[in-house]
Amino acid sequence: MNILLFMKLFFLSLFPFLLWAGSPHAFSNLGQTIESERPLYLSLLKHKQFSSYTLEVQVYFDEVDAAFKIGNELDKQIQSDEGENEEVLQFSYLQSLRALSKPRQSLKKLYYKEVSSSINNKNEEYFLFLINKGKLLLDENSKLKAEVLAYSKNVKHLEKSYVIKYLQAEKELDERSYAFMQKMQDEYKSYQAVLAKAEALKLRQLLVLKKKGGVIVYATENEGDIDFYIENLFEMHVSSTLFIKNIQGYEARISLPYKLVLEGKQKVKVLTLYNISKKKQVGNFSSHISWSKGSINARPDTHFIYALPFHDKQRVSQGFNGRTSHKGNAKYAVDFAMDIGTPIYATRSGKVVEVIQRHTKHGMSLAMRQYANYIIIEHSDKTLGRYFHLKQNSVKVKLGERVKQGELLALSGNTGRTSGPHLHFVVTKAEAVRDDYRSISVPIKFQCSEGILDNPISGESYCQ
């Protein structure tokens, strides 16, 4: 028998749980999370010391495979026209996934125990092996991460490990975030001390009337009157409305609600509530702000021809007015299915006004929306080009930077609310809805090898 074939069969006889075919599509987020840990534990078992847990790992993944078998049956039912047993299988699969929670935590505890033991015994070789292979597990235990950093600090050459560098950078970010919050609290206390003078005490609740995302509204007392300010922390234009209601003891000498389009990073005094009481008694009012990214004054250039955001031929997985999510305000969005790591280029010149690239999570639940990595570019006509589901830490441009059409922006990924790797591209503007605002997509045209593309067809492939 061929010696390589013999070794392969021998290894599989020791680790039969190597033979897996991925998680089911049903409840994919939980299933994929569990499945992503399989290669991690297999890597850990390659070390002589950790291999003593081979039986525990095998038993656990046998249970995983048994649960996935039910999930695969559920997938078949969902895809079939009849689906008579779908509800029963769904309940059974969920029960099986929940039953995995306890043994899954037990395996993690074994890993944590080994990391602590390697620190206590000063076993540097085993320590490096464990943290390099099990970083995903280490991320879930903040106390152990602190022990790992403390140990590596005392052993200089350990600091060269990429995992140690990652954990140190993460710790420094947390410390800076805490320092920033502490600074904000100190400033708030200082502001309160100023307000303690005279009648300003009565306005201590007005330091920040409303903070939402990147738009801040605050008020200051000025000889009994109240001045309101709005500050836009974004790089892009923002359309906003300030609502002030139930006014008693004050007078607004302009029409309310107050509407304003703010430029990027703009801070402006918007209005004053005048104290109409002769005794200068402080009155009451309530307030809130509504805003949307983009300018309601944007006038989309309908003649502009956009470049495709990629070079090689890619397939449209959902076009305009798509069956699933490209409806209503998003009807002119387009999804291009592409492998993770595909270069993404600017479809149009403009200014980089927002960058998010820290996330890794994905799935089909609505909660996954917050985990999308993306870039927003503001164009010369004040429309916004949005590139979504990018790969973590793959952005090649900086916030505030001006980019040209065709310039490399980032790499495609599979983050946020997705059913698979793809790029979601859409151009939007702000639209007024009564006294509120919303973002709506605008029709666009692409230049491709076949000519002008004004209606990308789902299932068709295009290239520059």
N, C-alpha and C positions, 0 to 999 in steps of 0.2 A: 504494500500500500504506500502511496506517496506520503512522505514524512510530513509535509505541510498539511495535507488533508487529515492525517492521523491527529496532528496537534490541534487542528480546528475542532474535530469531533470530540477530542478529549476535553478541550476547554468548555465546549457547549454542554458536555455531560456534567461538568462541575457547576456551570451557571446556566441552567435551562431557561431562566427568566430573561436571558438575553434576547430571546426570540419574541419580539413584540411588533405590532403593526400600527402603533399610534392610538390616540384616544378617539372615542366616538365623536360625532358631530353634535349630538344632543348634549346640552349643558357643557359646551366645549370649554368654557373658561376654566371651570373647576377641573375637568378632565385633563386639559392641557397642562395645568399647573402641576397636577400629580405626575403626569407623564414626563414633564421636564426634569423631575427629580431622579428618574430612573438612571440615565447615564451618569449623573452625579454620584450615586451610590455605587455604581459599577466601577467608576474610577477610584473611589475610596477603597473598594475591596482589593484593588491591585497591591495595596501595601500589606506586608506580612502581619503587622499589628492589627490593622482594621479587619483583615480577612477572618478574624475569629468570630465576626458577626455575620458571616455568610448565610447561616441558617435563618437568622432573623430577617435579613434582607430578602431571601428567597421566599419565605413564608408570606411576607408583606406583599411582594409583587405577584405572588400567586393569587392573593386576594384581590389585588388591583386588576389582574387579568380576568378574574371571574366576574368582577363588576363591569369591566369593559365589554365582556361577552354579552351581558344583558343590554349594555348601551348600544352595541352594534345591531342587536335584534331590534332595538327601538328605532335606530336609524332606518332599517329596512321598512319598518311599519310606517314611519313618517313619509318615506318616499313612495310607498305603495298607494294605490287608489283606495283600497279598502281600509286598512289601518284599524282592524277590529280590536286588537289587543294593545293599542297605543297607550291608553290611560293606565292599564295594569302594568305595562313595562316601564312607563314613566315613573310610577310610584316605586316600583321595585328597584329601578336604577338609582333613584335618589336615595333610597334607603341604603343601598350598597355603598354609595359614595360617602354617606354620612358615617357608616360603620367603619370606614377607613381612617376616620379622624384620629381615633385612639392609637392604633398601631403606627400611624404616620408620625404622631407626636413622640411615640416611644423611640422610633428610629432617630429622630432629631436629638433626643436626649442622650442617646448613645454617642452621637457625634460630638455634642457639647461636652460630654464626659471625657472623651478622648482628647479634645483640645485642651481642656483644663489640666488633664493628666500630663500632657506633653509640656505644658508650661511649668507645672510643679516639679517635674522630673528633669527639666531643662534639656529635653530631647529636641534639639533644634531641627534636625532632619525631618522628624515626624511632624513637628509643629508646622514647618513650611509646607509639607505635603498636604496636611489637613486644611490649612487656610486657603491654599491655592486651588484645591479641588472642591472645597465646600463653601466657597464665598457666598453662594445663594442662601445657604442655611445660616451662615454667620450674620447676614443682614437682619435676621429676625430676632437676634438676641443682643440687645444693646449693652447689657451688663458684661457679657462675654467679650464683646468687641472692645470694651474699655480695658479688660484684662489683657487682650491680645496686643493692643497699642502700648500698654504699660510695659509688657514683657519685651516687645520688639525695640522699645526705646533704650532698654538696657543692653541690648545685643545689637551693636551698630550695623553689622552686615545684613541683619534681617530687614532693616528699613529699605533695602533695595527691592524687596518683593513688590510687585505691582499691586497686590491685594493690600499690603500695608500702606502703600502710597494712596490707594483709593480710600481706605478707611480713615487715614489721617486727613485727607482733603475733605471728606464728609464731616469729620469732627470739627475741622476749622470752619466749615460752612455753618454748622449748627451753632458754633460759638459766636460767629459773626451775626447770625440771625437773632440769637439771644441778646447780644450786646445792642443790636439795633432796637429791639423791643424794649430793653431796659432804658435806652436813651429816650425813646418815645414816651415811656412812662415818666421819666424824670422831667422831660419837657412839659408834660401834662401837669405835673405837680407844680412846676415853676409857674406855669400859666395860671393855675388855680391861686397861687400865692399873689399874683398880680391882681387877679379878679377880686381878691379878698378886700381890696381897698374900696371904701365908700360903697356906692350902690352896685358896683360891678359884681359883688357877691351874689346878687340876685340873678345874675346871668351865667352862673357857673356851669349850667347844663348846656350852654351854647358853644362850648369849645369845638366840638365836631357834631354838627346836626345830622349829617348823613355821610357815610363813606361806603362806596360801592365800587369794587374793582379799581380802576385807574382814575376815577373822578371823585374829587373831594369837595365838599361844601362845608364852609365854616363861617362863623359870625363873630364880630367884635363889637363891644359896647363903645359908643362914642357920644359922651355927654347925654346919656339917656336914650339916644337912638341906637339902632342896631344895623350895622353894615354887613352885608352878605357877600362872600367871595366864592368863586368856583375855580378850582385848579385841575387842569387836565394833565395827568402824569404820563399819558401815552405820547408816543412820537407822532401819531396820526391825528387827523381831524376827528372831532367827536361832536355829535349833535345832542344837545341836552335841554331838559325842561326842569325848572325849579318850581315846585308847588309849595305855596304857603297858604294855609287855610285856618279857619277858626280864629281869626285875628281879633284880639280884644285889647284895647288900650294903646294900639298902634295904628298907623295909617300908611298904606303903600300908595305912593303917588304915581305909580305906573300900572299898566294892565297886568294882571296875573292870570294863569301861570306865566312865568318868564322864560322865553325860548332864546337859545343862544348856540351858535356853532363855534366851538373852540378850536384853535389851531393846536398843533402838537406842543406840549410843554407850556401851554399858556395859562397864566393866572390872571383873573380879572375880577374887579368889583362889579357886581351885577345890579344890586339895588339896596335901598335903605328903607327900613321900617321906622317911621317917625313916631316918637312918643307924644301923644296928643293930650296926656293928662297934665293938668296944671301943677299937680303935686309930684309929678314925675314918678308916679307909682308904676312899677313894671307890670305889664299886662301879660297876655298869653297868646300863643299861636302854635300851630303844628306845621311840619314841613317834611318834604322828601324830594328826592331828585330821580329823574328818569333820563337815561342816555343810551346812545347806540354808537358803535364804531362807524366812522365815516361821516361825510358831510351831506346834509339834505340839499346843499347847493351844487353837488356833483352833477355834471352834465356829461354822461358817457359818450365818448367819441365812437359813434356807430360805424365810422369808416375805417377804424383802426384794425389791422390784421395782426393777430397774435401769433407768435411762434409756438410750436408744440413744445412742451416742457421736457422733452427727451430727444435723443438722436436716433436710436435704433427703433425698429418697428415694434409697437405695443398695441395690445388689444383693448378696445373699449368694453368694460364690464357693465357700465351703466351710463347711458347717454342723457340728453336733455329729456325732461318729463319722464324719467325712468320709473320702473314698476315699484321700486321699494322706497327709496328716500328722496329722490329728486322730484319733489312736488312742491306746489305752493311757492313759498319764498325762495326755495332752492331749485326751482325747475330748470335753471340753466347751468347747473353744476354737471361735471363730467368725471367719471372714474376710469382710470387707466390701470388695468391689471399689470403688475410688473414684479419681478423678483426683488427681494430686499437687497438694498445696496445699489440699485440702479441710479445713476447720476440724474439729478433734477436741475433744469436750467430755467432762467427767468424768461417768461413768455413775453414780457414787456419791461421797458426801463422804468425805474422809479426809486423810491426811498424805502429801505427796510424799516418798518415801523413796529413790528412785534416779532419776537422769536421765542418759541418754547421748544426745548429739546431734551428735557430731563427724564421723560417717561419711558417705560418699557411695557406696561400692561396693555392688553387688548382683549376684546370679546364683543359679543353682540348685545349685552345688556345696556340700557340707557346710561347706567352709572359709569360706563367705560368712556363716555364722551370727554370727561375731564382729563383723560390720560393721553389725548392726542398730542403729538409733537407737530408744530406747524410754523410756517413763516407767512407774514402778511407784508405785502409791498403796496405802498400808495403810489398811484400813477399820476401823471400830469393833469388828468381831468378829474382828480380827487376820487376816482374809483379805487377799490381795494382788491388786489389779486391775492387769493388765499390758497396756500399749498399745504395739504393736510396728510397726516399719518406717516410722518417722516421717521427715519431711523434715529434712535437715541444718540445724542452728541455728534451728529453728522453735519451740522450746519457750517457752511464755509464762509458766511458773510456776517457782518456785525450790525447790531442795532444802530440805526441812524445813518448807516452807509448808503450811498447811492450806487445802484447797480445798473448795468446795461442789459438790454435784451440779449439772451443767449449766454449770459454769465452763469457759471456754476453756483447753485444755491446750497444744495444739500444732497443727501442720498435718500431714496425711497425706503419705506419701512412698513410696519404693521402695528401701529400704536393707536390707542383710542378705540372707538366703536367701529370695529371692522369684522368682516367675515373672512378676510384673507388679505395678503399683501397687495396694496394698490396705492395710487396717488389720487386724492380727491382734489380737483381744481375748480375754483369758481371765482368769478369777479362780482363784487357787490357794491352797493351804495346804500346810504341811509334813506329811509322813507318815513314821512310823517303819517301817523295814524291817530287822528284827533289830536290830543295833546301829548301823545307818546311817539316813540320811534321804533323802527325795526330795520334789520338789514334784509335787503332783497337782492337776488341775483339779477344780472343783466345779460342779455344775449351777446355772444361773442363769436368771432370767426377766426379760424386758424389757417395758417399757410402750411400745406403739406405737399408731399410729392405728387399727389393727384390733382392739386390745384387748391382752390379755396374751400375749406371745410366749415360749413355753417350749421351742420346738424350731425354730430358724431353718432354713428349707429352702433348700438350694442351688438357685440360679437364681431364687428369689423376691426381690422388692424390698420394703423396708419404710421407713417414716419415722415421726417422732414424731407 
